[in-house]
């Protein structure tokens, strides 16, 4: 697979939402970006709070922009706060360096990223990984 199709993005979305329902999580927003950073799909469950779509996008965008899952970006922010702050300034504040943003891989090919927001960052990440794996792709958390 050379690119992330809308059909595959929908599979990731549906499986990620299903994982949230299965785990009885708070309402989620899920954003899936292709490898160019363009939105393939965004969906919000009923009852999500304000700004969740922006946060989900920022998690996915940060992972894609930095080439690492947002958990790794979170760790880097703790170790190199000035660097991540400077990069976020360059990115016009679009990075959200907390877990829940995962790179979508097909073998060694980067297809895009998933960002999830609504519950704890750890639970958001679990849903993103579940969606990617349900589509038969590899979730690159780190």
N, C-alpha and C positions, 0 to 999 in steps of 0.2 A: 504494500500500500504506500503510494508516494505522497498522498495528501489525506487530510482528515475530511471525510465527506460528511454532509449533513446527516445522512442515514446513520453513520457510525456515531456522530455526536449525539444524536437522539438516543441511541442505545446506551451510551455512557450516562446521559442525563436520566433516563428512565431507571437504570439500575442504581444510580446514586440516590435518587429520590426514594426508591424502594427500600434501600438500606436504611435511610432515615426513618421511614415509616416502621420498618421491622424493629429498629432500636428505640422507637417511640421518642424521637428527638424533637426539639423545638422546630418550628417551621424553617425550612431552608431556602436559600437562593443559590442556584448553581449557574455558573457561567463557564462556557467552553470556548476557548480561543484556538484558532488554527496557528500554524507555525509562523505566520506573518503578524500575529497579534490581532487579527480580525475576529470579531464575534461570530461564532457559528450558531450558538443558541444560548439563551438565558431564560431561566424559568424561576418563578417565585411561588412557593406554596402559600396557600391562604394563611394570613395572620403574621407574615414576616414583618419585622420592624423596619423603620425608616433607615436608609443607608446600607441595608444588607446587600443590595445589588452592586453598589459601588465597592463594598468590601470584598465580595466574591470576585469581582473583576480585578481588583487590586492584588489579590492573592495569586490569581492566574497570571496576570500581567507581570508581576514581580518574578514569579518562577520562570516565565518565558524570557524576560529581559535579562535575567542574571544567569540563566542556564542551570538552575538548581531549584529543587523543591523549596517551598516557602518555609518549611521547618529548618532546612539548612540556612536559608536566608535569615531566619530568626536567630539561629545560633551565631551567625556572622555578625548580626547587629549587636549582639551582646559582647562579642569579642572585639569588634571594630565599629563601634557606634558612629564615629565621625565619617568613616568611609560610606556606610549604608545611608547615613543622613545626606551626604554629598550626592550619592547616586540618586536618592529619592528627590533631591532638589533638581538635579538634571532631568529626571523623569517627570517633573512638574507635580510631585506628590502622588504619583499613581501607584507606587509600590506599597503593599501591605505585608510587612515581613513577620507574619505569624503563620503557624501551621494551617493547612487547608488549601494550599496551592500546589498542584502536582503536575509534573511534566508527563505527557502522553508519548510513549515510545512504541515504535514498531521495529523490533530488533534494535539496531543502532540509529534508526532514523527518527528524528524529532518530528512529531505530528502536530503538537500544540500543547495546551495546558488546560487543566480544570481548576476552578476556584469555587469553594463552597463556604458559605457563611450562614450562621443562624444559631448554632449550638456552640459547645465548647470547640476550641480549635482542634483538639484531638479527635473529637467526633466528626467534625467537618472533614478532616483528613481521611478518616475511615470511610466515609461516604464517597469521597473522590476516588480513592483507591479501588473500592468495590465497583464503581462505575466503569473505570478503565479496564479492570480485569474481566468484568462481565462481557466487554466488547472484544475480548481476546487479545488485548494489548498489554504492554508493560507499563506499570506506574513507577516513575522515577521520583522517589521521595527526596533523595539527597542531592 
